[in-house]
Amino acid sequence: MCVCALSAYAQTDADVRRELESQYKRLAEAHDRKDLKTIVGLKTPDFHAIFADGTVGDSETMEEYSRQFLATNEPPFNIRFTIQKLTVSEHKLVAVAEVFQEASRRREMAGKLRTVETSVVQRETWVKTADGWKLKCVDNVRDQKKFVDGKRIDPAKPYNPDDPPFNPPGGALKN
């Protein structure tokens, strides 16, 4: 039995939660530093995301997504991750977290520097590696919300400052 597995047996779910919260803090801080190497380093080489529309972003696609985010937005990003539910495997080597992610940043849009606030709920699968917990997969992406200068917009459409506030079917304007 490997030493990694032996040490995992001594962990509790609360220990895993604390370690994941530490990884989320590192991820947020790396964004504020625009440190793409650290952001990518917190993920497994086969990391991927399955978006709300069912498309899959492989690790290269997701690295490019992060690169573009860092290039087009201004820190601080005020990224917050709240673990709403955590399921940890018996041997503490896999953890599945339902996460509420929030971010606020400044971005040039429609010729003006604007405040952009986003939130989303998603499932994140983490695996314990020799280098610590790494993010392997993001899926079940839902409840996406995007506000520009305080006005809710449709996150699936290009920004138009003249559009009325987005009111999704069955949704309230300020949720």
C-alpha positions as CSV (number, residue, x, y, z in Angstrom):
1,M,0.0,0.0,0.0
2,C,1.4,3.4,-0.9
3,V,2.2,6.0,1.8
4,C,-0.3,8.4,0.1
5,A,-3.1,5.9,0.7
6,L,-2.0,5.2,4.3
7,S,-2.0,8.9,5.2
8,A,-5.4,9.4,3.5
9,Y,-7.0,6.9,5.9
10,A,-6.2,9.2,8.9
11,Q,-8.0,12.1,7.3
12,T,-11.5,13.1,8.1
13,D,-14.0,14.7,5.8
14,A,-13.5,17.9,7.7
15,D,-9.7,17.7,6.9
16,V,-10.5,17.2,3.2
17,R,-12.8,20.3,3.3
18,R,-10.1,22.4,4.9
19,E,-7.6,21.3,2.3
20,L,-10.0,22.0,-0.6
21,E,-10.8,25.4,0.9
22,S,-7.0,26.1,1.0
23,Q,-6.8,25.1,-2.7
24,Y,-9.7,27.5,-3.5
25,K,-7.9,30.3,-1.7
26,R,-4.7,29.6,-3.7
27,L,-6.8,29.6,-6.9
28,A,-8.4,33.0,-6.1
29,E,-5.0,34.5,-5.1
30,A,-3.4,33.2,-8.4
31,H,-6.2,34.9,-10.4
32,D,-5.5,38.2,-8.6
33,R,-1.8,37.8,-9.5
34,K,-2.7,36.8,-13.0
35,D,-0.6,33.7,-12.4
36,L,-1.7,31.3,-15.1
37,K,1.0,28.7,-14.2
38,T,-0.4,28.3,-10.7
39,I,-4.0,28.2,-11.9
40,V,-3.2,25.4,-14.4
41,G,-1.0,23.7,-11.8
42,L,-4.0,23.3,-9.5
43,K,-5.7,21.0,-12.1
44,T,-4.9,17.5,-13.3
45,P,-3.4,17.2,-16.8
46,D,-6.6,15.6,-17.9
47,F,-8.8,18.3,-16.4
48,H,-12.0,19.1,-18.3
49,A,-15.3,20.9,-17.9
50,I,-18.7,20.0,-19.2
51,F,-20.7,23.1,-19.8
52,A,-24.4,23.7,-19.3
53,D,-25.0,23.2,-23.0
54,G,-23.2,19.8,-22.9
55,T,-20.0,20.8,-24.7
56,V,-16.7,19.6,-23.2
57,G,-13.7,21.8,-22.7
58,D,-10.5,19.8,-22.5
59,S,-7.5,21.0,-20.5
60,E,-6.1,23.0,-23.4
61,T,-9.4,24.7,-24.0
62,M,-9.8,25.5,-20.3
63,E,-6.3,26.9,-20.1
64,E,-7.1,29.2,-23.0
65,Y,-10.3,30.2,-21.2
66,S,-8.3,31.1,-18.1
67,R,-5.7,33.0,-20.3
68,Q,-8.5,35.1,-21.9
69,F,-10.1,35.8,-18.5
70,L,-6.9,37.1,-17.1
71,A,-6.2,39.2,-20.3
72,T,-9.6,40.8,-20.5
73,N,-10.4,41.5,-16.8
74,E,-8.7,43.6,-14.1
75,P,-8.0,42.4,-10.6
76,P,-8.9,42.2,-7.9
77,F,-11.3,39.5,-9.0
78,N,-12.8,38.9,-5.5
79,I,-13.4,35.3,-6.4
80,R,-15.2,33.4,-3.6
81,F,-15.9,29.7,-3.5
82,T,-18.4,28.3,-1.1
83,I,-18.6,24.5,-0.7
84,Q,-22.3,23.8,-0.3
85,K,-22.0,20.0,-0.2
86,L,-19.0,17.8,0.0
87,T,-18.9,14.0,-0.7
88,V,-15.6,12.3,0.1
89,S,-14.7,8.8,-1.1
90,E,-14.0,6.2,1.5
91,H,-10.3,6.4,1.2
92,K,-10.2,10.2,1.0
93,L,-8.7,10.2,-2.5
94,V,-11.6,11.7,-4.4
95,A,-13.9,14.5,-3.3
96,V,-16.9,15.9,-5.1
97,A,-18.0,19.4,-4.1
98,E,-21.1,21.3,-5.0
99,V,-19.6,24.8,-5.2
100,F,-21.2,28.3,-5.3
101,Q,-18.6,30.4,-7.1
102,E,-18.8,34.2,-7.2
103,A,-16.5,36.7,-8.9
104,S,-16.4,40.5,-9.3
105,R,-14.0,42.4,-11.5
106,R,-13.6,45.3,-13.8
107,R,-13.6,44.9,-17.6
108,E,-13.7,47.1,-20.7
109,M,-17.1,46.5,-22.3
110,A,-18.8,48.7,-24.9
111,G,-16.1,51.3,-24.7
112,K,-16.3,51.7,-20.9
113,L,-14.6,50.2,-17.8
114,R,-17.5,48.3,-16.1
115,T,-18.0,46.2,-13.0
116,V,-18.9,42.6,-13.9
117,E,-20.3,40.3,-11.2
118,T,-20.9,36.6,-11.9
119,S,-22.1,33.6,-10.0
120,V,-22.6,29.9,-10.7
121,V,-23.3,26.6,-9.0
122,Q,-21.3,23.7,-10.3
123,R,-20.0,20.2,-9.3
124,E,-16.3,19.9,-9.0
125,T,-14.4,16.6,-8.7
126,W,-11.0,16.8,-6.9
127,V,-8.5,14.0,-6.7
128,K,-5.7,13.6,-4.2
129,T,-2.3,13.4,-5.9
130,A,1.3,13.3,-4.6
131,D,1.3,17.1,-5.0
132,G,-2.0,17.6,-3.1
133,W,-5.6,18.0,-4.2
134,K,-6.0,18.8,-7.9
135,L,-9.2,19.7,-9.8
136,K,-10.1,17.0,-12.3
137,C,-13.6,17.9,-13.6
138,V,-16.2,20.6,-13.5
139,D,-19.7,19.7,-14.5
140,N,-23.4,20.2,-13.7
141,V,-22.9,23.9,-14.3
142,R,-26.1,25.7,-13.4
143,D,-27.8,28.9,-12.0
144,Q,-25.4,31.2,-13.9
145,K,-26.0,34.8,-13.2
146,K,-24.2,37.8,-14.7
147,F,-24.5,41.5,-13.8
148,V,-22.8,44.4,-15.5
149,D,-22.8,47.7,-13.6
150,G,-25.6,46.2,-11.4
151,K,-27.9,45.2,-14.2
152,R,-28.5,41.5,-14.8
153,I,-27.7,40.4,-18.3
154,D,-28.1,37.2,-20.2
155,P,-24.8,35.3,-19.7
156,A,-25.3,33.5,-23.0
157,K,-25.5,36.7,-25.1
158,P,-22.9,39.4,-26.0
159,Y,-23.2,42.5,-23.8
160,N,-25.3,45.4,-25.1
161,P,-25.7,48.3,-22.7
162,D,-29.0,49.2,-24.3
163,D,-30.6,45.8,-23.6
164,P,-33.2,45.7,-20.8
165,P,-32.3,43.8,-17.6
166,F,-32.4,40.1,-18.2
167,N,-35.3,38.3,-16.6
168,P,-35.0,34.6,-17.2
169,P,-38.2,32.5,-17.6
170,G,-39.4,31.6,-14.1
171,G,-36.7,33.8,-12.5
172,A,-36.6,37.0,-10.6
173,L,-34.6,39.9,-11.8
174,K,-32.3,40.3,-8.8
175,N,-31.7,36.6,-8.0
